[in-house]
């Protein structure tokens, strides 16, 4: 996979992530700042490093599984993996400006 193909695939992955919503906050997980990294290898292996709004999040098991599954459906993805981290812990400063406007935080 070329650098251009990797960049295009990353854009598609972001598009998929923008269609997954946190059930407690009406904003997608990408704009909410829950996605820390998207790594794509030349062979199409995708690793998403993400967090949750809290360690006790009610979707702690289902949301990472949904991310993994949705990403794996994209053409060019040979394998998908999701790692959850709580370092650094999520806070409202990680929300995009657009999402803050939606939530009335600005």
Secondary structure, 3 states (H helix, E strand, C coil): CCHHHHHHHHHHHHHHHCCCECCCCCCECCCCCCEEEEEECCCCEEEEEECCCCCCCCCCCHHHHHHHHHHHCCCCCCEEEEEECCCCCCCHHHCCHHHHHHHCCC
